Amino acid sequence: MNRIIIFLALAVVLNSCDTALSSSKGTVLARVNNEYLYEEDIEGIVPDETPPRDSLMLVRNYVNNWVNTELMIRQAKKNLAVQQLDLESQLEAYRNSLIIYHYETELIRQNLDTLVFEEEIESYYREHLGDFELKENITKLYYVIIDREPELEETVLSINALADSLVLDSLEAFCKDYSRSYFLDTATWVRFDDLLDLIPLETYNQELFLKGNRNIRLDDEDYIYLLTFVDFRIKEDTSPLDFERDDIRTIIINKRKMDLVKKVRHDLYEKALQNGEFEIYHK
């Protein structure tokens, strides 16, 4: 690091003499009581090829932060009780927790079976059916958004009049070239609130709206929106399996993680007990 930059930063921060102090440990950049910041302590904080002005800013900020931190530590030591300053046990507990966390994470990475079969998902769903109450209205639908052109609207309406087996494929071919946006995945449940973020529907009662509408046509200044509702579930109904599938898979995998860690802890304990690696003294 350029010594001139460091010296300039020291002068700006401390408003002192033109040259930095020196000691047997090297150039001193700052002091707070008996604590010193040396030039070697800030090696590497300025990336290579950093412009001098930016380098000066980085060094100055670092020195300022160091001074403020040391002042706060000194003040804290004056005002905290002895018990509050005894951090060794807390640091040791935190260190041990980190070591165990990293070990268990590695165990999970190496040994966890993340393959969840459909039968497991369905079984979990049946056994915990009471846990799957919908918190919101959901629907299956498809929609097309097109420019306000009568010819485009007429084409979409004619496609919608086809047999159900032909509609989606025909719409996809049309939408790739002519729609502003579209959604044709009728196998996926969509949160009704999310739909409202995309389509300017106006409804004061979502439940009644879903029960009373299948095909919707509306427009604004720029676009025409054509929607067809295929299915829906109302809030507080039992949530359908295909809406919960991903969450159930996550639940199953998380349970496997817990079981794996529990088994490793149990096996470790039993092995150590058999080998006489520990003793517990009861009063």
N, C-alpha and C positions, 0 to 999 in steps of 0.2 A: 504494500500500500504506500502511496505517495506520502512521505513525511510532511511535506508542505501542507497538504490537505488536512492532516491530523492537527498540525500546529495551528492552522487557521481556525479549525473547528474549536479547538481548545480556547483560543483567544475570544471567539465569538461567544462561547458558552460561559466562560468565567470572567470575561472582560478583564483579563489580567495582562501579564507581560507578553512580550513578543516571542519568547522562547518557552518551550515546555520544560517542566522539571525533569530531573533525571535521578535514577537510583541504581543500585546494583542489579535490580531486576529489569531495568530498561527505562524507557521514557514514560513518565507519569502524565496521564491525561487529565485526571481529576482525583479529588480526595474528599471524603466525607469522614471527618474525625480521623480514626486510625485505619480506615479502609481506603485502598487506592485502586484506581483503574489504570492499567498499563496499556501501552500501545499494542502489545502482543495479544491482549484480551479482545481486541476488535479486528484482528486479522480475519479476512474473509467476508466481512459484512458489506464490502463494496465490490460488486461484480466487476470483472474485467471490462475494459473499454467503456466504463461509465463516465459521462462527461464530468469535468471538474466541479461544476456548479451542483450537479446532483450528488456527486461524491461528498462534497462538503455538507450538504443537507443530511445525508445518511449518517455521517459521523456525528454531526451536531445533535441529531435526534437521539442517537444511541447514547451519547454521553449524558444528555439531559435526562433520559429515561433512567440511566444507571444512578445518577445523583438522586432523583426523586425516589427511586426504589430504596436506596440505602437510607435516606432520611425517614421514610415510612417504617422501615424495619427497626431503626433506632427508636423511633417514637413508640412503636408497638411494644418493644422490649421493656420500655419504661412503664407502660400502662397495663400490660397483661399480667395476670397472676402467674405464679411459678408453674402451677398445674397446666395452665394454658400454653405455656412455652415448651412444655415437655412433649415434643412431637415425635420422639423416637418410636414409641409404641404404635402411634397412628401411621407413621410412614412404613413401619415394618408390616403392619396389617395390610396396608394398601399394596405394598410390594408383593406380599404373599398372594393376595387376591389376583394381581396381574399375572403372576407366574402360573397359578392354577387356571386362570381364564385362558391363557395362551396354550397351555397343555391340553385342556379340554377341547378347545377349538381345533387343535391339530388332530386329536383323537376322532372328533366328529368328521373332519375332512377326510381322514384316511379310512374310516370304518362305517360311516353312516350309509345305510341303504336308502336312497332317495327315490327308488322306483315304487310307485303306488299304483296298484291295480284298480281297475274300475270296480271290481267286486268289493274291495275294501272301502272305497268311497261310498258305494251304495249301502253297504252294511252300516257304516258310521251314520249315514243320513237317517236310515230307518231307526236306529237305536237312540238317536238324539233328536227325533223329529220335533219335540217340544222346544228345542233351542232355536229353531229356524223360523222365527216369526219376522215377516217383512216389516222393515221400518219405513218403507217408502213405496210408492206405486211404480210398477215396472211394466214394460210392454215389449212385445215383439212386433216389428213393423218393417216396412220398406218405404223409402221416400226418394223423390227426385226434385231437384231445384233447377229450374230453367229460366232463361231470359223471358221477358214479357213479349213473347211472339206467339200469335195464335196458331201458327203452323206447328210449332214445337209442342204446344199444349195438346193440340189435336192428335199428334202422333203418340204422345204418352197415353192419352185416354184410350186410343184404339188398341194400344198394346195391353193396357189393363183389362180390356174386354176379352182378351184371348183366354184360352183354357189355362187353369192354374199352372199346369206343368210347363207352359211355354212363356209365362209372363216374365219371370226373373231373368232367364237367359236373353230374352228379347230386349228387356230394359237395359241389361248390361251392355249389349251391343250398341244400343242407342246412346246410353249415357257417356260412354267413352269418348264420343265425338261431340255431343251436343249439350250435355248438362253442365251446370256450374258446380254442382255437388250432388252426390247420391249415396244411399246406403241400402244395400240389398241383402244383407245377412239376416234372414228371418229366423235363424237358429239361435241368435244371440239376444239375450234380454237387455233392454236399454232402460236406464232410470228415466222416469218421466221428467224429472227436474233437469236432467242433462239434455233431454230433447228440447225443452223450453229455451235452453241457451242457444240452440241452433235454428229453431223454427219459431216464428212470431205467433205462436198460438195464444189465444186469449181464453182463459178458463178460470172460473172462481171455485170450481169443484172438480178436481181431477177425477174422482171416482165416477161421478155422473158422466163426465165427458167420455171416459174410456168405455163405460157401459153403453153409451148412446151413439157412438160414432165408429164407423169402419173406414170409409173413404172421406178424406178431407182435401179440399182445394181452397187455398187462400193466396193472396198476393200482397206485395207492397210496391213501392215506387220502382223497384228494379227487377224483382223476380216473381215467378209463380212457384208455389210450393204444392206438390201433390203427394199425399201420404195415404198409405193403406195399413191399418192396424190388423195384425194377424192374431194376436193373443195378448192377454194382459193379466196381471195379478194386482190385487188391491192391498194397500197397507194393512197390516195386522193379519193378513192371510198367511198360510204356511208358505214359506219361500220355496220355490221349485228347486229340485236337485241341480239342474244345469246352471242355475244362477249361483249356487253355493259351491259348486264343484272345486273351484280353485282354492277357496278358503278351507274346505275340508281337507284337501290335499296338504295344505300348509299345516293344519292342525295335526294331521297324522304324522307328518315329518317332524314337527316340533316335539310330539310325544315320543317319537323314536329317539330324538336327541336326549331328552330327559332320561329315558330308560337306559340308554347307552351309558351316560355319565353315571347314573345310579349304580349300574352293574359294575362298572370299572371301580368305583369307590368301594363297593361291597367286596369285590374280589381282592382288591388291594388290602383291605382291612383283614379279611380272613387269612390271606397268605401271611401277612405280617404277624398275625396272632399265632398261627401254627409254628412260625419260625422263631417265636419269642422275641420279636423285634421291638415290642413295647410292653409296658405294664401300666395298669391303672390301679392306683392305690386308693382304696375307699377309707373314709374316716370311720 
